Amino acid sequence: MMRNVKMLYDTQQKTLFETRNPEQEYLELINKEYNFQDAIEILDKIDWDFQDFRTQYLTHTFHSYPARFIPQIPLSFIKLFTKENETVLDPMCGCGTTLVEAFLNNRNSIGNDFNPLATLITKVKTTLINEDEFRYFNKKLAVMKRYLDLDYRRVDERINNLPNRKVSKIFNRVVISKLESIRETLLDVKEEGHNDLFDLGGVALSSTIWSLVENGNGIDVDDMFLKKVKSMQNDLNKMAKIIKTIPGVRVICGDARKLDVKNDSIDLIVTSPPYVNALDYYRAHMYNMLWLGMDFDLFRKHEIGGHSHFIINRFRLLSEYLGDVLRSMIEMNRVLRKDKLCIIVVGNSSLEYELIESHKFFAEMGKKIGFKPIKTIFRNIDKTRKYTSADIGKIDDEYILVMQKVDDTNISAEDDNFVSDVVREQMLGFREQIKKCQGTSIRSRKPTNERLLKNVDKISEAIETISKDTKIKR
Ligand SMILES: C[S@@+](CC[C@H](N)C(=O)[O-])C[C@H]1O[C@@H](n2cnc3c(N)ncnc32)[C@H](O)[C@@H]1O
């Protein structure tokens, strides 16, 4: 394992191997120094499919997260377009893939996400904890295990003490009792002033709950949790050995449409917004958040790309989504230094049998706010790790949009008129496209032509309500 870790991060790696493999060749390529133009050309030399590359190493293994990107995407841009001590931002950082790569490569980083679970995971993945702290924690957990309370008479009391009683419906009484013992131990740890361990334990507990929700009840939750903590400890220790100096990390739980970041302070943005109509993150994480006592109402209200509304006309979701992403892009332009790169990773979606090529909308909107699209890289997603959604089917490819900030935008992300004008233009172009050809995204049963033709009317209706649909919900 240590050897693998070295393989990734030792720049002197050439000497360690007799034969070169694609992973080594890739690392050699991105580890060289280039000027800006040459670095742009190097992008064409990378095989972005990264087939068979290791994507789960060190703290990337801490917690699964829907639609995260592979570490090689941020790593490539961080290496090619920033220097040590410069600052990388991911305004919708999810589980912190960009920040972990920045951390490992001595770049300062800022991560922002509205999902409190996302920011907790990101913080824990980029916080080293020393051996003494772990010794204290292991003792505490050993005591918990020894006296693990399986007194079911207390379960009802515990269920009543849970942040939300709904939780009890998906777990049996043994599991609830054990999870509560873990939670109480963590609260003790916090009380005793060990905040980083409390956060680490929260991520381990959340990861255990995630496995339970995915795989059904498993009464060995205490062992699952303890194993998780052990493997997290090992990964953090390995990370500590690799890192020469600890770069700055700032994690913000906030809205990407109103970033708490200074103007012109960022050297690179690598991010991936939610897909339109793909997945409600708050739903995916509801049980974890409930158990950790997190309030997800605010996130549910302001989540970009959520799809549990506009049921009658799904194209209204598209205008709302484009408005939200445009506001986030205006903020990205504001905080990015001039001439620096903004990388947005996104896949295609589907709405009412029509293909939504989000990256094309983003590139067009970017041009209105001081970004110059430089190139769009297409990549296949590893077939074995396809991310599936009930609404859009399998997502098997994604696009990496590379834009350069060429101008400061004078527009504010709160300018409702500007946002609705830009979205209207995009939606009018989309309607023209659909007038010429409908059913662009049919993956399964083809609906009737009559049904498909209705899409043009639906888009027209959605255009009528753009001003309302693109307003930020207060
Ligand atoms: C595709 S995921 C990002 C995954 C990330 N690249 C990773 O590797 O983990 C999109 C993220 O956008 C976040 N998000 C949704 N609405 C947001 C908002 N209004 N402000 C900030 N983040 C938001 C979601 O919580 C989710 O974590």
The ligand as an SDF file (V2000), in Angstrom:
LIG
                    3D

 27 29  0  0  0  0  0  0  0  0999 V2000
  -21.7470   16.6900   -8.4310 C   0  0  0  0  0  0  0  0  0  0  0  0
  -21.6640   17.1070   -6.7420 S   0  0  0  0  0  0  0  0  0  0  0  0
  -19.9980   17.5610   -6.4990 C   0  0  0  0  0  0  0  0  0  0  0  0
  -19.1340   16.3740   -6.2870 C   0  0  0  0  0  0  0  0  0  0  0  0
  -17.6810   16.7370   -6.0560 C   0  0  0  0  0  0  0  0  0  0  0  0
  -17.0380   17.1690   -7.2700 N   0  0  0  0  0  0  0  0  0  0  0  0
  -16.9230   15.5500   -5.4660 C   0  0  0  0  0  0  0  0  0  0  0  0
  -15.9830   15.0520   -6.0780 O   0  0  0  0  0  0  0  0  0  0  0  0
  -17.3410   15.0970   -4.3940 O   0  0  0  0  0  0  0  0  0  0  0  0
  -22.5150   18.6270   -6.6730 C   0  0  0  0  0  0  0  0  0  0  0  0
  -22.5610   19.2900   -5.3140 C   0  0  0  0  0  0  0  0  0  0  0  0
  -23.2610   20.5290   -5.4040 O   0  0  0  0  0  0  0  0  0  0  0  0
  -23.8140   20.7730   -4.1170 C   0  0  0  0  0  0  0  0  0  0  0  0
  -24.8130   21.8520   -4.1880 N   0  0  0  0  0  0  0  0  0  0  0  0
  -26.1080   21.8070   -4.5850 C   0  0  0  0  0  0  0  0  0  0  0  0
  -26.6660   23.0100   -4.4740 N   0  0  0  0  0  0  0  0  0  0  0  0
  -25.7190   23.8580   -3.9870 C   0  0  0  0  0  0  0  0  0  0  0  0
  -25.6980   25.2460   -3.6730 C   0  0  0  0  0  0  0  0  0  0  0  0
  -26.7680   26.0310   -3.8140 N   0  0  0  0  0  0  0  0  0  0  0  0
  -24.5310   25.7730   -3.2050 N   0  0  0  0  0  0  0  0  0  0  0  0
  -23.4320   24.9970   -3.0330 C   0  0  0  0  0  0  0  0  0  0  0  0
  -23.3990   23.6740   -3.3260 N   0  0  0  0  0  0  0  0  0  0  0  0
  -24.5290   23.1170   -3.7980 C   0  0  0  0  0  0  0  0  0  0  0  0
  -24.3670   19.4160   -3.7100 C   0  0  0  0  0  0  0  0  0  0  0  0
  -24.5260   19.3600   -2.3150 O   0  0  0  0  0  0  0  0  0  0  0  0
  -23.2700   18.4850   -4.2320 C   0  0  0  0  0  0  0  0  0  0  0  0
  -22.3550   18.2070   -3.2120 O   0  0  0  0  0  0  0  0  0  0  0  0
  1  2  1  0
  2  3  1  0
  2 10  1  0
  3  4  1  0
  4  5  1  0
  5  6  1  0
  5  7  1  0
  7  8  2  0
  7  9  1  0
 10 11  1  0
 11 12  1  0
 11 26  1  0
 12 13  1  0
 13 14  1  0
 13 24  1  0
 14 15  1  0
 14 23  1  0
 15 16  2  0
 16 17  1  0
 17 18  1  0
 17 23  2  0
 18 19  1  0
 18 20  2  0
 20 21  1  0
 21 22  2  0
 22 23  1  0
 24 25  1  0
 24 26  1  0
 26 27  1  0
M  CHG  2   2   1   9  -1
M  END
$$$$
